[in-house]
Amino acid sequence: MNPSGINPTEFKVLIDPTPIQQKIGSIFIPETTQESEKFAQIKGRIVAVSPLAFSYASKEEWTAAGAEKPKPGDLILYAKYAGVRTKGKDGKEYVLANDKDICALIEE
């Protein structure tokens, strides 16, 4: 389910960036640094995928490569500083990135 109200078009993917730590040991990280670092992270979860995203390979090609087409809910690695930041109707900030910016699926 997509609580953001943002539906990607063309070859875009909507990503929920993984939150960063608020403190390291007993040292608190300032909120402004946390905010900028949140979007420098390269780990996140796919929220929504446009119909054209990942269409450069057929299902058979994905299977032959031993991979599967990324889908909503998958934990991923994506290119650092990829896409644009945008706020959803739920108040959370998301990253809207190109499908080619997805580098890997992370097994949980």
C-alpha positions in Angstrom: 0.0 0.0 0.0 1.2 3.5 -0.9 0.4 6.0 2.0 2.2 8.8 0.3 -0.3 9.6 -2.4 2.6 9.9 -4.9 2.3 7.6 -7.9 5.6 7.5 -10.0 5.4 7.9 -13.7 7.7 6.9 -16.6 10.7 5.0 -15.2 10.5 6.3 -11.6 10.5 4.5 -8.2 9.3 6.0 -4.9 11.7 5.2 -2.0 11.3 5.6 1.7 14.9 6.3 2.9 16.0 4.3 6.0 16.2 6.7 9.0 19.7 7.4 10.4 20.7 7.1 14.0 19.9 10.0 16.3 23.0 9.4 18.4 26.2 7.5 18.3 27.1 6.2 21.7 26.4 9.2 24.0 26.9 11.8 21.2 23.7 13.3 19.8 23.7 14.2 16.1 22.1 17.6 15.5 18.7 17.5 13.7 20.0 19.5 10.8 22.8 17.0 10.2 20.3 14.1 10.6 18.0 15.7 8.0 20.8 16.1 5.3 22.3 12.7 6.1 18.9 11.0 5.9 18.9 11.5 2.1 22.6 10.7 1.7 21.9 7.2 2.8 21.9 4.6 0.1 19.5 2.2 1.8 15.7 2.4 1.6 12.4 0.6 1.0 10.5 0.8 -2.3 7.0 2.3 -1.7 5.7 2.5 -5.3 6.9 1.6 -8.8 5.7 3.1 -12.1 4.4 0.7 -14.7 7.4 1.3 -17.0 10.0 1.0 -14.3 12.4 -2.0 -14.8 10.8 -2.7 -18.2 14.2 -2.7 -19.9 14.4 -6.5 -19.2 11.7 -9.2 -19.6 10.6 -11.4 -16.8 12.6 -14.3 -18.4 15.7 -12.1 -18.5 15.3 -11.2 -14.8 14.9 -14.9 -14.0 17.8 -16.0 -16.1 20.0 -13.5 -14.4 19.0 -15.0 -11.0 17.3 -11.8 -9.9 13.8 -10.6 -9.6 12.2 -7.4 -10.6 12.2 -4.9 -7.6 8.7 -4.3 -6.2 7.1 -2.3 -3.4 8.2 -3.5 0.0 11.7 -4.5 -1.1 14.7 -3.2 0.8 17.2 -1.8 -1.6 20.5 0.0 -2.1 20.2 3.1 -4.4 22.6 5.6 -5.8 23.8 8.2 -3.3 21.9 11.5 -3.8 19.7 10.0 -6.5 16.4 11.5 -7.5 14.4 14.3 -5.8 13.1 14.7 -2.3 9.3 15.1 -2.1 6.8 15.1 0.7 3.8 12.8 0.6 0.3 13.4 1.8 1.2 11.4 4.9 3.8 14.1 5.9 6.8 11.9 5.3 9.6 12.8 2.9 10.4 10.4 0.1 12.9 10.0 -2.7 11.6 9.8 -6.3 14.4 8.2 -8.3 15.0 6.6 -11.7 14.8 2.8 -11.8 18.4 2.7 -13.0 19.4 4.3 -9.7 18.5 1.1 -7.9 21.7 -0.8 -7.3 20.7 -3.9 -5.4 18.0 -5.7 -3.5 18.9 -6.5 0.1 17.8 -9.8 1.5 16.1 -9.6 4.9 
